């Protein structure tokens, strides 16, 4: 860098003012920035002033062809990221620092040194982008690492709650307002297509964002390609259009089951119940939506296993080789046995529905026109659907 002796002489007159300039930046100039006044005094007087002092000396070293390091800028940017200082505020301090240094050069310049002043401003403006780039890159890297760590902690907490492994008094429970009554949601994505891991992660990020917006807070969720579990404070009630919002986000039909838990220790059972509600709504052909226990109370009761379960399930064995008959039965029951609604849902003529239902009756002996027959058909469907996934305390569940 070829600088005139006049430019070097002008810069040298600023060296005795380094400490003064750093204090002015930290205690006067930066106070104009929104949010700066709220920073702790020790941060301003020690760390920010030291960073400003380093920046001025780095500029002066460059004027004298002495190499300098951006290490201090990186360290301070990482600290500010960890403390939560907004990036825009951090970058504004650096931009304003350049302006204050320009003012200092202008103030010490004498008549006839205009050309030397222009040389120094060129150096100042040329060096600024590299510093800003270093600061922004370090800040974003640190924030990314911190957020990844926080996500891992939250995911671990959700897994622990679902497994019943979170001890009472866990510090995160209070921080996330989960120490008392909570609401547990099971989320099911119907018809999830086969996708690569990148597409799945993108879809789940959109679902997470939709959950955060719906509850107006950062939602604790454990999601996978088929859906997942969500735990929120009880006062955060789900909006009735939550499935629609999630469906819009992931471009798939979404069903959600909500169950209250008296406290963290009850989350495991609540999550199992919520997932069972989802299974029942699928097995009964109910459309995707927001479901609660009251919506499937009878079906839930009928799906409990006991010594007679295998006998009820076997009632549909005679039509097990006719999946179209089982699907017609499922849809017919989901539409309150309205033949025209069933036909519309299946894309069939009502007479075709009648013929299929008649064949079911002939083969199984179940009278769908009687309340008892309807109850048996519902129980048989639910029990058959659960047979392939047994669990310790009832029909197994899937997310």
Secondary structure, 3 states (H helix, E strand, C coil): CCCCHHHHHHHHCCHHHHHHHHHHHHHCHHHHCCCHHHCCHHHHHHHHHHHHHHHHHHHHHHHCCCCCCCHHHHHHHHHHHHHCCCHHHHHHHHHHHHHHHHHHHHHHCCCCCHHHHHHHHHHHHHHHHHHHHHHHHHHHHHHHHHHHHHHHHHHHHHHHHHHCCCCCCCHHHHHCCCCCCEEEEEEEECCCCCCCHHHHHHHHHHHHHHHHHHHCCCCEEEEECCEEEEEEECCCCCCCCHHHHHHHHHCCCEEEEEEEECCHHHHHHHHHHHHHHHHHHHHCCCCCCEECHHHHHHHHHHCCCCCCHHHHHHHHHHHCCCHHHHHHHHHHHHCCCCHHHHHHHHCCCHHHHHHHHHHHHHHHCCCCCCHHHHHHHHHHHHHHHHCCCEECCEECCCC
